[in-house]
Amino acid sequence: MTTKPYDVNAIRARFPSLANALPDGRQLSFLDGPAGTQVPQAVIDAYRDFFLHANANSGGAFITSQRQQQVEDDAHRAAEDLLNAPKETVKFGANMSTLNFQLSRSLAKSLKPGDEVIVSQLDHDANYSPWLWLAEDFGLTLKVIPIRTSDATLDIEAYAALRSPRTKIVAVGMSSNAVGTINPSKEIVRLAHEAGALTVLDAVCSAPHYPIDVQALDTDFLLCSPYKFYGPHAGLLYGKLPLLERFGRYKVRPAHDLWETGTPSFEGMAGTTAAINHIAWIGREFGHTGAPTPLTGRRAEIRAGLQAITLYERELIVHLLDRLAEIPGVKVYGITDRDQLDHRTSIVSFTMEWATPTEAATHLGADGIQVWDGDFYAVNPVAALGLTERGGLLRVGLMSYNTAEEVDRLIASLKELAKASGVQIG
Ligand SMILES: Cc1ncc(COP(=O)(O)O)c(C=O)c1O
């Protein structure tokens, strides 16, 4: 694979929406990616092509239905390549949350009152509430892995101690949507299997930032959402084939698939293929092969693309952390130790002594700099960090198309707000 230097301008040129501007002409800076990224032109084209040439339901004896089937098959192969999953092990759904409710309800048939589900305090609520309601409805015990508040990492020793012979499911995120912490997912899965439990990994905030290999992780289930990795609004569920067959349950009788029941968003499937192909393109253009890999074809390209993205985003994280340090009263939550950056993604969240997250987001938004404030549905971690009453966090999501100049623009706007709040800046 070629190793041209990462060319962020070449990447940005593929995203027409990055040219959006405020009414006064100032361009927007999209630092809101963790809530949903922008999409490359290829995704927009895939939607148009689907509606122009393949807009039919499945199973018809005519050409547009045959094209639709091709779109569906292509999307499944692409999703399998993204996750390095075996054939027929990735299912499409509305979004991660809905799929996780479907998964948790389907797993219930193997559970008895008193059985235990382990979740984590670091997770987005989409990997917490489904298990909370399941526990309530079926008399299960919910156990929660605590976070260390000093750096917002999971306490893996506490997790190991929480396990018991009654532990049946461990449902944990791969990385945090609030503070960027990357959890040791492989070790979490190993410890779950040691206790005889099934694992459900939430990869929503990992998929855009680093390669995911479900076979290397050995996880039983994994969920993610294409709209977080440059694709359309949809959800993906990976499951080991025997488990998908054993637990697939809630479908209408004639449906041929145990998990994809009802008419899905075929256009979303077309867009998902295009988003995954975009990542593979990054791999072909700017790919970093890293450690030797037995992967070939698109799987190898996707891996190389995501490795290139990781390295690029690492530079942006360092730049943002360095520049935030220039502003008094800013406190970054999560991992900031420069030697530990392997254990965080480029989601960087902080508070300011001189403004609430909402005040800062509003000021930045008026300047065309788009960031999120609040808890981002990461209700538990924000509460554990003691930030609920203070309006949560200001979250900057650095994605593969963001630039150091956008970080500088963010800092300039924040400094302006700090000065207006009476802060002395050297
Ligand atoms: C880490 C994480 N998990 C789950 C979700 C929920 O995903 P979806 O919107 O596809 O239901 C999100 C959405 O922000 C998320 O960030």
The ligand as a Tripos MOL2 file, in Angstrom:
@<TRIPOS>MOLECULE
LIG
   16    16     1     0     0
SMALL
NO_CHARGES

@<TRIPOS>ATOM
      1 C1        -20.9920    5.6230   22.1830 C.3       1 LIG1
      2 C2        -22.3760    5.6780   21.6290 C.ar      1 LIG1
      3 N1        -23.1490    4.6000   21.7310 N.ar      1 LIG1
      4 C3        -24.4000    4.5710   21.2410 C.ar      1 LIG1
      5 C4        -24.9340    5.6690   20.6210 C.ar      1 LIG1
      6 C5        -26.3260    5.5850   20.0920 C.3       1 LIG1
      7 O1        -26.2520    5.3970   18.7230 O.3       1 LIG1
      8 P1        -27.5390    5.5600   17.8020 P.3       1 LIG1
      9 O2        -27.7750    7.0100   17.6440 O.co2     1 LIG1
     10 O3        -27.1240    4.8850   16.5140 O.co2     1 LIG1
     11 O4        -28.6680    4.8660   18.4650 O.co2     1 LIG1
     12 C6        -24.1800    6.8330   20.4930 C.ar      1 LIG1
     13 C7        -24.7500    8.0350   19.8590 C.2       1 LIG1
     14 O5        -24.3000    9.1370   20.0650 O.2       1 LIG1
     15 C8        -22.8630    6.8270   21.0070 C.ar      1 LIG1
     16 O6        -22.0940    7.9110   20.9050 O.3       1 LIG1
@<TRIPOS>BOND
     1     1     2 1
     2     2     3 ar
     3     2    15 ar
     4     3     4 ar
     5     4     5 ar
     6     5     6 1
     7     5    12 ar
     8     6     7 1
     9     7     8 1
    10     8     9 2
    11     8    10 1
    12     8    11 1
    13    12    13 1
    14    12    15 ar
    15    13    14 2
    16    15    16 1
@<TRIPOS>SUBSTRUCTURE
     1 LIG1         1 GROUP 0 **** ****
